[in-house]
Amino acid sequence: MALHETESEVARAMLYAVQGGKGLRAFLVIESALLFGIARTHAAPAAAAIEALHSYSLVHDDLPCMDDDDLRRGKPTVHRQWDETIAVLAGDGLQALAFELVLQTVCPAERRIHLARSLADAAGVRGMVGGQMRDIAAESSDRALSLAEITALQAGKTGALISWAASAGACMAGQDQGALRHYGDRLGTAFQIADDVLDVEGDVQAVGKAVGKDAGRGKATFVSHLGVDGAKRRASDLVAEACDALSVYGEKAETLRQAARFVISRRN
C-alpha cells in the first residue's frame, strides 16, 4: 500500500507520522545487508518496515494514556494534529504495514518468514511492548528501578528493534547473526543512554520533543544512576564494544562503526 494513494485521514496521519526522524533503524538494515552483498533495493522493504513499526510505537507512546507528549520530531504529535482515535488507528495501520512490507523483502521465502517472525518477537511482549509495559509500571511503583532493571527494560523498549535492524542483513543472507546482534544490543543501550542525556542537556528545538520530563517525574534513568558524565562514559564504552563486535567484517563494516559513534554524538 502506498500511503499517498489513499485519501483517508488515517492514511494521512500515517504518512505524517513516518516523516522526519533520523532513519537510523532503516540505515542499519541497509548497511547490514550490504555487508553480505545484498542490493539496497532488495533490502529496502525491510528497511521501510522497521521505520513503519518504529513510527507506530512513537504514535502510541505519545498518547495521553502513555507518555502524554505534544511534540515529536519537531511537530505536533499525531493525537494533537488530529485526535486520539486517528492516532490509535494510524499506529495500528503502521504496524500492519510493517509486516506487509517486510514480507516483500527480496530473499528466499524461509528467510522472509524468519525476518517477519523475528520482527514480531522484537516488537511484542518479549521486546518493545514488554519494555514499555515495564516502564509504565515503574512509574507507579514505590521503588525506583535499579540500574540493572533499567538496562533490561530498555533492552526491550529501545534495543529490540535496533538489534533486529542491525542483524537483518545477516538474516537475509542466511548467515550467522551473532556479531551483528552483539553490535545491535550494545548500540541500543547506548542510544537510550544518549536519549537520557539529551533529556537533561538537550534543547527542545534541537531535540524536537519535550525535554526534562524524566527528572520532572522523578523517573529512574541511566543519568539518575550514573550522573551525566558517568552516563556518557558508559555510552562511549558500549559504542566501543559495539564496534569491536564488527571486527569479523573488517573495513566493510566501517559505516556501521560510524553509525555507532553518531548515536552518542547526536543532538536529537
C-alpha positions as CSV (number, residue, x, y, z in Angstrom):
1,M,0.0,0.0,0.0
2,A,1.3,3.4,-0.9
3,L,0.1,5.9,1.7
4,H,-0.1,8.8,-0.8
5,E,-2.5,6.8,-2.9
6,T,-5.4,6.9,-0.5
7,E,-7.3,9.9,0.8
8,S,-8.3,8.6,4.2
9,E,-7.5,10.7,7.3
10,V,-5.8,7.7,8.8
11,A,-3.5,7.3,5.8
12,R,-2.7,11.0,6.0
13,A,-1.8,10.6,9.7
14,M,0.3,7.5,8.9
15,L,2.3,9.5,6.3
16,Y,2.7,12.4,8.7
17,A,4.0,10.0,11.4
18,V,6.7,8.5,9.3
19,Q,8.1,11.8,8.0
20,G,11.2,13.2,9.7
21,G,13.3,11.3,12.2
22,K,16.9,10.0,11.9
23,G,16.1,6.9,9.9
24,L,18.7,5.0,12.0
25,R,16.9,1.7,12.0
26,A,16.4,1.7,8.2
27,F,20.0,2.7,7.8
28,L,21.2,-0.3,9.9
29,V,19.1,-2.7,7.8
30,I,20.6,-1.4,4.5
31,E,24.2,-1.3,5.8
32,S,24.0,-4.8,7.4
33,A,22.6,-6.1,4.1
34,L,25.5,-4.5,2.1
35,L,27.9,-6.4,4.3
36,F,26.7,-9.6,2.6
37,G,26.5,-8.2,-0.9
38,I,22.7,-7.7,-0.8
39,A,21.5,-4.9,-3.0
40,R,19.9,-1.9,-1.4
41,T,16.7,-2.4,-3.4
42,H,16.4,-5.9,-2.1
43,A,16.7,-4.8,1.5
44,A,14.6,-1.7,1.1
45,P,11.3,-3.3,2.1
46,A,12.8,-4.5,5.4
47,A,14.2,-1.0,6.0
48,A,10.8,0.6,5.3
49,A,9.2,-2.0,7.6
50,I,11.3,-1.2,10.6
51,E,10.6,2.5,10.2
52,A,6.9,1.9,9.9
53,L,7.0,-0.2,13.1
54,H,9.1,2.3,15.0
55,S,6.8,5.2,13.9
56,Y,3.7,3.2,15.1
57,S,5.4,2.8,18.5
58,L,6.0,6.6,18.8
59,V,2.4,7.4,17.8
60,H,1.1,5.2,20.6
61,D,3.7,6.1,23.1
62,D,2.8,9.8,22.7
63,L,-0.8,9.2,23.6
64,P,-2.2,10.7,26.9
65,C,-2.6,7.2,28.3
66,M,1.1,6.6,28.0
67,D,3.7,9.4,27.8
68,D,1.3,12.2,27.0
69,D,3.6,14.2,24.7
70,D,2.6,17.1,22.5
71,L,5.7,17.3,20.3
72,R,7.5,14.7,18.2
73,R,10.2,15.3,15.6
74,G,9.7,19.0,15.9
75,K,5.9,19.0,15.1
76,P,2.7,18.2,17.0
77,T,2.2,14.6,17.8
78,V,-0.4,12.7,15.8
79,H,-3.1,12.9,18.5
80,R,-2.6,16.7,18.7
81,Q,-2.6,17.2,15.0
82,W,-5.8,15.0,14.7
83,D,-7.3,13.3,17.7
84,E,-6.7,10.2,19.8
85,T,-8.9,8.0,17.7
86,I,-7.0,8.8,14.5
87,A,-3.7,8.3,16.4
88,V,-4.6,4.9,17.6
89,L,-5.8,3.8,14.1
90,A,-2.7,5.3,12.4
91,G,-0.5,3.4,14.8
92,D,-2.4,0.2,14.1
93,G,-2.2,0.9,10.4
94,L,1.6,1.4,10.5
95,Q,2.1,-1.8,12.5
96,A,0.1,-3.8,9.9
97,L,2.0,-2.0,7.1
98,A,5.3,-3.0,8.6
99,F,4.6,-6.7,8.2
100,E,3.2,-6.2,4.7
101,L,6.5,-4.5,3.8
102,V,8.9,-7.0,5.5
103,L,7.3,-9.8,3.5
104,Q,8.3,-8.0,0.3
105,T,12.0,-8.3,1.1
106,V,13.9,-9.9,-1.7
107,C,15.4,-13.1,-0.3
108,P,14.4,-16.8,-0.1
109,A,10.9,-17.4,1.4
110,E,12.1,-19.1,4.5
111,R,14.3,-16.1,5.3
112,R,11.5,-13.7,4.7
113,I,9.4,-15.7,7.2
114,H,12.2,-15.6,9.7
115,L,12.5,-11.8,9.2
116,A,8.8,-11.4,9.9
117,R,8.7,-13.7,12.9
118,S,11.8,-12.1,14.5
119,L,10.3,-8.7,13.9
120,A,7.1,-9.7,15.7
121,D,9.2,-11.0,18.5
122,A,11.2,-7.8,18.8
123,A,8.1,-5.7,18.7
124,G,6.0,-7.8,21.1
125,V,5.8,-8.6,24.8
126,R,9.3,-10.1,24.7
127,G,10.7,-6.9,23.2
128,M,9.4,-3.4,22.7
129,V,5.9,-3.8,24.1
130,G,7.1,-5.6,27.1
131,G,9.7,-2.9,27.8
132,Q,7.1,-0.2,27.5
133,M,4.8,-2.0,29.9
134,R,7.7,-2.4,32.5
135,D,8.4,1.3,32.0
136,I,4.8,2.3,32.7
137,A,4.6,0.0,35.7
138,A,7.7,1.5,37.2
139,E,6.1,5.0,37.2
140,S,3.5,3.9,39.7
141,S,5.9,1.8,41.8
142,D,7.1,2.9,45.3
143,R,10.5,1.6,44.4
144,A,12.9,3.1,41.9
145,L,14.3,0.7,39.3
146,S,17.9,-0.4,39.8
147,L,20.4,0.2,37.0
148,A,20.2,-3.5,36.1
149,E,16.5,-3.3,35.8
150,I,16.6,-0.1,33.7
151,T,19.1,-1.8,31.4
152,A,16.9,-4.9,31.0
153,L,13.8,-2.7,30.4
154,Q,15.5,-0.6,27.8
155,A,16.9,-3.7,26.0
156,G,13.3,-4.4,25.2
157,K,11.7,-1.0,24.8
158,T,14.5,0.6,22.7
159,G,17.1,-2.0,22.0
160,A,15.0,-4.8,20.5
161,L,14.1,-3.0,17.2
162,I,17.7,-1.6,16.9
163,S,19.1,-5.1,17.3
164,W,16.7,-6.5,14.8
165,A,17.7,-3.8,12.3
166,A,21.4,-4.4,12.8
167,S,21.1,-8.2,12.2
168,A,18.5,-8.1,9.4
169,G,21.2,-8.3,6.7
170,A,22.7,-11.5,8.1
171,C,19.2,-13.0,8.3
172,M,18.5,-12.1,4.6
173,A,21.8,-13.7,3.6
174,G,21.2,-16.8,5.8
175,Q,24.4,-16.1,7.7
176,D,25.3,-16.1,11.4
177,Q,23.7,-13.1,13.2
178,G,25.8,-13.3,16.4
179,A,28.2,-10.4,15.8
180,L,25.6,-8.1,14.4
181,R,23.3,-8.9,17.3
182,H,26.0,-8.1,19.8
183,Y,26.6,-4.8,17.9
184,G,22.9,-4.0,17.9
185,D,22.4,-4.9,21.6
186,R,25.2,-2.5,22.7
187,L,24.1,0.1,20.2
188,G,20.5,0.0,21.5
189,T,21.6,0.6,25.1
190,A,24.0,3.4,24.0
191,F,21.1,5.0,22.1
192,Q,18.9,5.1,25.2
193,I,21.7,6.5,27.4
194,A,22.2,9.2,24.8
195,D,18.4,9.9,24.9
196,D,18.6,10.1,28.7
197,V,21.4,12.6,28.5
198,L,19.5,14.7,25.9
199,D,16.6,14.8,28.3
200,V,18.8,16.6,30.7
201,E,21.1,18.6,28.5
202,G,19.1,19.0,25.3
203,D,17.1,21.9,23.9
204,V,13.6,21.3,22.8
205,Q,14.1,23.0,19.5
206,A,17.1,20.8,18.6
207,V,15.7,17.6,20.1
208,G,12.3,18.0,18.6
209,K,10.4,16.7,21.6
210,A,9.9,17.7,25.2
211,V,13.0,17.6,27.5
212,G,13.3,17.4,31.2
213,K,10.3,15.1,31.6
214,D,12.2,12.2,33.3
215,A,13.6,14.4,36.0
216,G,10.3,16.1,36.5
217,R,8.6,12.8,37.1
218,G,11.4,11.5,39.4
219,K,11.9,8.7,36.9
220,A,15.0,6.4,37.4
221,T,17.2,6.6,34.3
222,F,20.8,5.9,33.3
223,V,21.5,9.5,34.2
224,S,19.9,9.4,37.6
225,H,22.0,6.4,38.5
226,L,25.3,7.3,36.8
227,G,25.2,11.1,36.5
228,V,25.6,12.9,33.2
229,D,29.3,12.3,32.9
230,G,29.1,8.7,34.1
231,A,26.3,8.0,31.6
232,K,28.3,9.5,28.8
233,R,31.3,7.3,29.7
234,R,29.0,4.2,29.8
235,A,27.6,5.0,26.4
236,S,31.1,5.5,25.0
237,D,32.2,2.1,26.4
238,L,29.1,0.5,24.8
239,V,29.9,2.0,21.4
240,A,33.5,0.7,21.7
241,E,32.1,-2.8,22.4
242,A,29.7,-2.5,19.5
243,C,32.5,-1.5,17.2
244,D,34.7,-4.4,18.4
245,A,31.9,-6.8,17.6
246,L,32.2,-5.8,13.9
247,S,35.9,-6.9,13.7
248,V,34.9,-10.0,11.9
249,Y,33.8,-7.9,9.0
250,G,36.9,-5.7,8.8
251,E,36.8,-2.5,6.9
252,K,33.5,-3.4,5.2
253,A,31.7,-2.5,8.5
254,E,33.2,1.0,8.8
255,T,29.9,2.7,8.0
256,L,28.3,0.8,10.8
257,R,31.0,1.9,13.2
258,Q,30.4,5.5,12.2
259,A,26.7,5.0,12.9
260,A,27.5,3.8,16.4
261,R,29.6,6.9,17.0
262,F,26.9,9.1,15.7
263,V,24.4,7.6,18.2
264,I,26.2,9.2,21.2
265,S,27.2,12.4,19.5
266,R,23.8,13.4,18.1
267,R,21.8,16.4,19.2
268,N,18.4,15.0,18.6
